[in-house]
Amino acid sequence: MGARSGQQYVDGLAQRRTRVQIDGDTLTGGVHEHPAFAGAVRSYAELFDMQVSPEFRDVLTYPSPTTGDPVATAFLVPRDVGDLTRRREAFTAWARHSFGMLGRTGDYLNSSLMALSQAKSWFGQTDPAFGENIERYYEKVREEDLLLTHTLIPPQVNRSVSGSQQGGGSLTAHVVREDDNGIVVRGARMLATIAPIADELLVFPSTVLRGTPEDEPYSFAFAVPTDAPGLRFLARQPLHTNRSTFDEPLASRFEESDAVVIFDDVHVPYERVFVLRDPELCNGFYSRTGATTHMTHQVATRTLAKSEFFLGLLSELAESIGIEGFQHIQQDLAEVINIVEIGKALLQSAESQAADNEFGVCTPKWEPLNTARNWYPTVSQRFPAIVRKFAASGLMGLPGEQDVFGAAAADVETYLQGKAIDGPDRVRLFKLAFDASSSSFAGRQALYEHFFFGDPVRMAGALVNGYDRSEPRKRIQEFLHRG
């Protein structure tokens, strides 16, 4: 089939019987029509439509190596720096459409799956069948253009013990038995973003396993359809109130649901299993295969688009009320400009220093990308703070759309106009600023970015421990003994 259109994506969701508990409703299908998900479904459908549009199809697709049909560029196996550039251009097209607010667009996990599929020999260490499974699954997702989500971490019950010890070992998803056709999984995992509107769920390793026999039932990687029997999602309360795109310009479009995944004896066929009862392979799942690097390449591209969004928004705010000439405003704008340019530089550095990994995949340099994923969660927290500083009390005096274009229209035009902007357009701009800085949607975005790759403290430790500091240390030692 190749790259899907938005309608094909929605039609696929309509056929699924995904089980979701959301805000008092129990769904067994029809998620695309539920108010909690409809806005995000429309936005994801727009991304799929871009793939088949004359404007973007050459950027967002390439010919399938097996069928010749157009398939998403995120599946392209990069063989040189030009391919990496092509992939980034595709990431950019989608990220700019949502201003980087959609954190689980298909190109994120498609990039992971691309890298994993090329490491089939690594998966085959336990059983050659697992290597074949990951390659076939990659081809399936590529050719059917499926939207993936994933789940990684155990329930947040008692972090002082490992997931395998929580609740006597019964809470975290684990293999309870095997049969001739596959494995049966029971327990829960966190935190699957967009799970209710995705086609498939990847269940991947997360926290480091100890390698003991007790950890083996928790050591796996597999994929299941989101409507697999026994699988259900407990979704968080929506962060928008189903108001218009005027009143909730970001939340109405880009609110991605996050869900706890519950496995009630879910049967997973062996052909969908990639790792089983092998803690050591689980611990090397991302780093050894190159998956983390290619995923981070997509993330750094997305977060650059988000930084550019805030630069544009802040510039519009400053111009709208005549504050751009103030030096403290210029200082803040300069800070955001620096963030944008540093993001560009880290991407360029990673791509220009790319090299083939052990599986023959041209892979960006890890150190610049690792720096980006440690740096951005901190600097991104400045964006909403600066928006609140620029807009100040203007964020708190915003009438709704029905008032702006209703009985209060004359007052809005007179008293809410800006320096060179009329009242309705100023309210529209400040509504966007509110949704980007002060709403529940904005709060979730800040939390999401801060913990995107995990605990920033642990990430910093991993950065320090994994970074080669031998050469600068050597220069210091040489200087200390210089005559």
RANORMO-V701872 format. One line per field, one symbol per residue. ss: DSSP state (H for helix, E for strand, C for the rest). burial: b if it has 9 or more other ideal C-beta (glycine too) atoms within 8 Angstrom, else e. A space follows every 50 residues. Layout:
ss=???
burial=???
This chain:
ss=CCCCCHHHHHHHHHHCCCEEEECCEEEECCHHHCCCCHHHHHHHHHHHHH HCCCCCHHHHEEECCCCCCEEEHHHCCCCCHHHHHHHHHHHHHHHHHCCC CCCCCHHHHHHHHHHHHHCHHHHCCCCHHHHHHHHHHHHHHHHHCCCEEE ECECCCCCCCCCHHHHHHHCCECEEEEEECCEEEEEEEEEEEECHHHCCE EEECCCCCCCCCHHHHHHCEEEEEECCCCCEEEEECCCCCCCCCCCCCCC HHHHCCCEEEEEEEEEEEEHHHEEEECCHHHHHCCCCCCCHHHHHHHHHH HHHHHHHHHHHHHHHHHHHHCCCCCCHHHHHHHHHHHHHHHHHHHHHHHH HHCCEECCCCCEECCHHHHHHHHHHHHHHCHHHHHHHHHHHHHHHCCCCC HHHHCCCCHHHHHHHCCCCCCCHHHHHHHHHHHHHHHCCHHHHHHHHHHH CCCCCHHHHHHHHHHHCCCHHHHHHHHHHHCCC
burial=ebbbbbebbbebbbebebbbbbeeeebebebbebebbbbbbbbbbbbbbb bbeeebbebbbeebeeeebbbbbbbbebeebebbbbbbbbbbbbbbbbbb bbbbbbbbbbbbbbbbbbbbebbbebeeebbbbbbbbbbbbbbebebbbb bbbbbeeeeeebbbebeebebbbbbeeeeeebbbbbbbbbbbbbbbbbbb bbbbbeeebeeeeebbbbbbbbbbebbbebbbbebeebbbeebeebbbbb bbbbbbbebbbbbebbbbebebbbbbebbebbbbbeeebbbebbbbbbbb bbbbbbbbbbbebbbbbbbbbebbeeeebbebbebbbebbebbbebbebb bebbeeeebebbbbbbebbbbbbbbbbbebbbbbbbbbebbeebbeebbe bebbeeebbeebbeebbbeebebbbbbbbbbbbbbbbbbebbbbbbebbb bbeeebeebbeebeeeeeeeeeeeeeeeeeeee
